[in-house]
Amino acid sequence: MGSAISTALRWLRKHAIIIIGLLIIAYIMLPNIVVIIFSFNQPVGRRNGIWHEFSFNAWTHICAPAGMCDAVGLSLGIGVVAALVATVIGTMAAFALVRYRFRGRGTTNLLVFFPMATPEVVMGSSLLTLFIAVGVRSGIATILIAHILFTLSFVVTTVKARVASMDPALEQAAADLYATPSQAFWRVTFPLAAPGIAAGALLAFALSFDDYIVTSFNAGPSTITFPMYIWGAAQKGVPVQVNVIGTIMFLGAIAIVAIAQGIGSRKSKVEA
C-alpha cells in the first residue's frame, strides 16, 4: 500500500505541470464548450439556460431574431476597418519606437500604455465629452474612431515585441547584396515582422468586435452593434442564435490559428 502511494506521488510530481496546464486549458475552454452545446438547444420560452431538446433550428435560421444579423454585420465591418487602420498606424509607430531615437521617445512609449491602463468607462465617457465638445454626432464614425484609439495601443505593443527581437544584421546583409531599402523591407523585414503584425491585427479585431462599454457611450441612439444587441436582448431572453454566432467566431479563430501554425511548420520544414 505504501509503495503504491509513493509511486502515485512520484507520478504526480513528474506530470504535475502537464496536469495543471490541462486543467487551466479546460477551465478556459469550458465557457466556449457550453456556448457550442447550447447553440444546438431548442429552448422552451425565451431563456436558453436549460437544456431541453437537440435541434438545428438556430443554425438554419441564424437571422430569425429581428436585427441580430444587422448588428453582427455592423460589428464585423467596424472591427475589420478599425483593425486595419490600427494595424497600419501601430506597425509604423512600433518600428519608429524600436528602430529610431528621437526626442520624446520615452514619453511616447509611456503614452502608448495609457489607453490599455485606462478603465473603459473613463475612456468611453471622455471620448463622448470630446465628441460633444467638437460637435461630432454620435454614430458609426465615432465608434470607429474610439475603437481605433483603444486598439492602437495593443497593436503597437504586440508589434514592438516582434520588431525588438529581430536582428538588424539581416537587413544590413540584404543591403550588402544590393537590395534597395524597399526590397530589403518587403523581402526581409516584413516577412520577419509579419507574425507580430498578424497577431496585433487579430487582437485589434477581437477587441473591437466584442467591445460594449466604449461603444455604448459613443454609438448614439440608432446604432446597435452585436454586444449592444446582446445586452438589450438579455433583458427578455438571449436567443439561441447568439450562441450560434459565438460558435462560428470561436471556430473561425481556431481555424485561423491552425492555418497560421500549419504555414509556419511547413516553412520550418522547407528551411530545414
C-alpha positions as CSV (number, residue, x, y, z in Angstrom):
1,M,0.0,0.0,0.0
2,G,2.8,2.4,0.9
3,S,4.7,1.6,-2.3
4,A,1.6,2.3,-4.4
5,I,1.1,5.6,-2.7
6,S,4.7,6.6,-3.2
7,T,4.6,5.5,-6.8
8,A,1.4,7.6,-7.3
9,L,3.1,10.6,-5.7
10,R,6.2,10.3,-7.9
11,W,3.9,10.1,-11.0
12,L,2.0,13.2,-9.9
13,R,5.3,15.1,-9.2
14,K,6.6,14.1,-12.7
15,H,3.4,15.1,-14.5
16,A,2.3,18.0,-12.3
17,I,3.0,20.7,-14.8
18,I,1.1,18.9,-17.6
19,I,-1.9,18.2,-15.3
20,I,-2.0,21.8,-14.2
21,G,-1.7,23.0,-17.7
22,L,-4.6,20.7,-18.9
23,L,-6.8,21.9,-16.0
24,I,-6.2,25.5,-16.9
25,I,-7.0,24.9,-20.6
26,A,-10.2,23.0,-19.6
27,Y,-11.2,25.9,-17.3
28,I,-10.6,28.4,-20.1
29,M,-12.4,26.3,-22.7
30,L,-15.4,25.4,-20.6
31,P,-17.5,28.6,-21.4
32,N,-16.8,28.1,-25.1
33,I,-17.9,24.5,-24.9
34,V,-21.1,25.5,-23.2
35,V,-21.8,28.1,-25.9
36,I,-21.3,25.4,-28.6
37,I,-23.5,22.9,-26.9
38,F,-26.4,25.3,-26.3
39,S,-26.2,26.5,-29.9
40,F,-28.0,23.2,-30.7
41,N,-30.6,23.6,-28.0
42,Q,-34.3,24.1,-28.6
43,P,-35.4,26.0,-25.5
44,V,-38.9,26.4,-24.2
45,G,-39.7,30.1,-23.9
46,R,-37.2,32.9,-24.3
47,R,-34.5,31.6,-21.9
48,N,-31.7,29.4,-23.2
49,G,-30.2,28.4,-19.9
50,I,-31.6,24.9,-19.5
51,W,-31.1,22.1,-22.0
52,H,-34.4,20.9,-23.5
53,E,-34.0,19.4,-26.9
54,F,-31.4,18.9,-29.6
55,S,-32.1,20.9,-32.7
56,F,-30.5,22.5,-35.8
57,N,-33.2,25.2,-35.9
58,A,-30.9,28.0,-34.7
59,W,-28.3,27.1,-37.2
60,T,-30.8,27.1,-40.1
61,H,-32.4,30.3,-39.0
62,I,-29.5,32.4,-37.9
63,C,-31.1,35.7,-38.8
64,A,-34.5,34.9,-37.3
65,P,-34.2,37.3,-34.4
66,A,-35.0,40.8,-35.8
67,G,-32.0,43.0,-36.1
68,M,-29.4,40.5,-35.0
69,C,-27.7,39.9,-38.3
70,D,-27.6,43.7,-38.9
71,A,-25.9,44.1,-35.6
72,V,-23.4,41.3,-36.4
73,G,-22.6,42.9,-39.8
74,L,-22.1,46.3,-38.3
75,S,-19.7,44.9,-35.6
76,L,-17.8,42.9,-38.3
77,G,-17.4,46.0,-40.5
78,I,-16.3,48.2,-37.7
79,G,-13.9,45.5,-36.4
80,V,-12.3,45.0,-39.8
81,V,-11.8,48.7,-40.5
82,A,-10.6,49.5,-37.0
83,A,-8.2,46.6,-37.1
84,L,-6.8,47.6,-40.5
85,V,-6.3,51.2,-39.6
86,A,-4.9,50.4,-36.1
87,T,-2.5,47.8,-37.6
88,V,-1.1,50.2,-40.2
89,I,-0.6,53.1,-37.8
90,G,0.5,50.8,-35.0
91,T,3.1,49.0,-37.1
92,M,4.7,52.2,-38.3
93,A,4.7,53.5,-34.7
94,A,6.3,50.3,-33.4
95,F,9.1,50.4,-36.0
96,A,9.7,54.1,-35.2
97,L,9.8,53.4,-31.4
98,V,12.2,50.4,-31.8
99,R,14.5,51.4,-34.6
100,Y,14.9,55.2,-34.1
101,R,16.0,57.5,-31.4
102,F,14.2,60.8,-31.2
103,R,13.1,63.5,-28.7
104,G,10.1,62.4,-26.7
105,R,10.6,58.7,-27.4
106,G,10.3,57.7,-23.8
107,T,7.2,59.8,-23.3
108,T,5.6,58.3,-26.4
109,N,6.3,54.8,-25.0
110,L,4.6,55.8,-21.8
111,L,1.6,57.3,-23.6
112,V,1.1,54.1,-25.6
113,F,0.2,52.3,-22.5
114,F,-2.4,54.8,-21.2
115,P,-5.4,53.5,-23.3
116,M,-4.5,50.0,-22.1
117,A,-4.4,51.1,-18.4
118,T,-7.4,53.5,-18.5
119,P,-10.8,52.0,-17.4
120,E,-13.2,51.6,-20.4
121,V,-15.8,53.7,-18.6
122,V,-13.4,56.6,-18.2
123,M,-12.3,56.3,-21.9
124,G,-15.8,56.0,-23.2
125,S,-17.2,58.9,-21.3
126,S,-14.1,61.1,-22.1
127,L,-14.5,60.4,-25.8
128,L,-18.2,61.2,-25.6
129,T,-17.3,64.5,-24.0
130,L,-14.8,65.2,-26.7
131,F,-17.2,64.5,-29.5
132,I,-19.9,66.6,-28.0
133,A,-17.4,69.5,-27.4
134,V,-16.3,69.5,-31.1
135,G,-19.9,69.0,-32.4
136,V,-19.5,65.5,-33.8
137,R,-22.7,63.5,-33.9
138,S,-22.5,60.0,-32.3
139,G,-22.8,57.1,-34.7
140,I,-20.7,54.7,-36.7
141,A,-17.9,57.2,-37.3
142,T,-17.5,57.9,-33.5
143,I,-17.5,54.2,-32.8
144,L,-14.8,53.7,-35.4
145,I,-12.6,56.5,-34.0
146,A,-13.0,55.2,-30.5
147,H,-12.1,51.6,-31.5
148,I,-9.1,52.7,-33.4
149,L,-7.9,54.7,-30.4
150,F,-8.0,51.9,-27.8
151,T,-6.9,49.0,-30.1
152,L,-3.9,51.0,-31.4
153,S,-2.0,50.6,-28.1
154,F,-2.4,46.8,-28.3
155,V,-1.1,46.7,-31.9
156,V,1.9,48.9,-31.0
157,T,2.8,46.7,-28.0
158,T,2.4,43.5,-29.9
159,V,4.4,44.6,-33.0
160,K,7.1,46.2,-30.8
161,A,7.8,42.9,-29.1
162,R,8.3,41.3,-32.5
163,V,10.4,44.1,-34.0
164,A,12.7,44.2,-31.0
165,S,13.5,40.5,-31.3
166,M,14.5,40.9,-35.0
167,D,18.2,41.0,-35.9
168,P,19.0,44.3,-37.8
169,A,22.1,42.5,-39.4
170,L,19.7,40.7,-41.7
171,E,18.6,43.9,-43.3
172,Q,22.2,45.1,-43.5
173,A,23.1,41.8,-45.2
174,A,20.3,42.5,-47.7
175,A,21.8,45.9,-48.4
176,D,25.2,44.4,-48.9
177,L,23.6,42.2,-51.6
178,Y,22.5,45.4,-53.4
179,A,18.9,45.3,-52.2
180,T,17.2,48.6,-52.3
181,P,15.6,49.8,-49.0
182,S,12.1,48.9,-50.3
183,Q,13.3,45.4,-51.4
184,A,15.0,44.9,-48.0
185,F,11.8,45.8,-46.2
186,W,9.4,43.8,-48.2
187,R,11.6,40.7,-48.7
188,V,13.4,40.6,-45.3
189,T,11.9,42.9,-42.7
190,F,8.2,42.5,-43.4
191,P,8.2,38.6,-43.5
192,L,10.0,38.6,-40.2
193,A,7.6,41.0,-38.6
194,A,4.5,39.5,-40.2
195,P,3.6,37.2,-37.3
196,G,3.6,40.1,-34.8
197,I,1.6,42.3,-37.2
198,A,-0.9,39.5,-37.8
199,A,-1.2,38.9,-34.1
200,G,-1.8,42.6,-33.5
201,A,-4.4,42.8,-36.2
202,L,-6.3,39.8,-34.9
203,L,-6.2,41.1,-31.3
204,A,-7.4,44.5,-32.5
205,F,-10.3,42.9,-34.4
206,A,-11.3,40.8,-31.4
207,L,-11.2,43.7,-29.0
208,S,-13.3,45.9,-31.4
209,F,-15.8,43.2,-32.1
210,D,-16.7,42.4,-28.5
211,D,-16.4,45.9,-27.0
212,Y,-19.5,47.1,-25.3
213,I,-18.6,49.8,-22.7
214,V,-16.8,52.3,-25.0
215,T,-19.2,51.6,-27.8
216,S,-22.3,52.2,-25.7
217,F,-21.0,55.7,-24.8
218,N,-20.3,56.7,-28.4
219,A,-22.9,54.7,-30.5
220,G,-25.8,57.2,-30.5
221,P,-29.5,56.2,-30.2
222,S,-29.8,54.4,-33.6
223,T,-26.6,52.4,-33.9
224,I,-26.6,48.9,-32.4
225,T,-23.6,46.6,-32.5
226,F,-23.6,42.9,-31.7
227,P,-22.6,43.3,-28.0
228,M,-25.2,46.1,-27.6
229,Y,-27.8,43.8,-29.2
230,I,-27.0,41.0,-26.7
231,W,-27.3,43.4,-23.8
232,G,-30.7,44.5,-24.9
233,A,-31.9,41.0,-25.7
234,A,-30.7,39.8,-22.3
235,Q,-33.5,41.8,-20.6
236,K,-36.1,39.5,-22.3
237,G,-34.0,36.4,-23.1
238,V,-31.0,35.9,-25.3
239,P,-31.9,33.9,-28.5
240,V,-30.1,30.7,-29.3
241,Q,-28.7,32.3,-32.4
242,V,-26.4,34.3,-30.3
243,N,-24.7,31.1,-29.3
244,V,-24.5,30.2,-33.0
245,I,-22.7,33.4,-33.8
246,G,-20.4,32.8,-30.8
247,T,-19.6,29.3,-32.0
248,I,-18.9,30.5,-35.5
249,M,-16.5,33.2,-34.3
250,F,-14.8,30.8,-31.9
251,L,-14.3,28.1,-34.6
252,G,-13.2,30.7,-37.0
253,A,-10.5,31.9,-34.6
254,I,-9.3,28.4,-34.1
255,A,-9.2,27.8,-37.9
256,I,-7.1,31.0,-38.4
257,V,-4.6,29.9,-35.7
258,A,-4.4,26.4,-37.1
259,I,-3.8,27.7,-40.6
260,A,-1.0,30.0,-39.3
261,Q,0.6,27.2,-37.4
262,G,0.4,24.9,-40.4
263,I,2.1,27.6,-42.7
264,G,4.8,28.2,-40.0
265,S,5.6,24.5,-39.6
266,R,5.7,24.0,-43.4
267,K,8.1,26.9,-43.8
268,S,10.3,25.4,-41.0
269,K,10.4,22.1,-42.8
270,V,11.3,23.7,-46.1
271,E,14.1,25.7,-44.4
272,A,15.4,22.6,-42.6
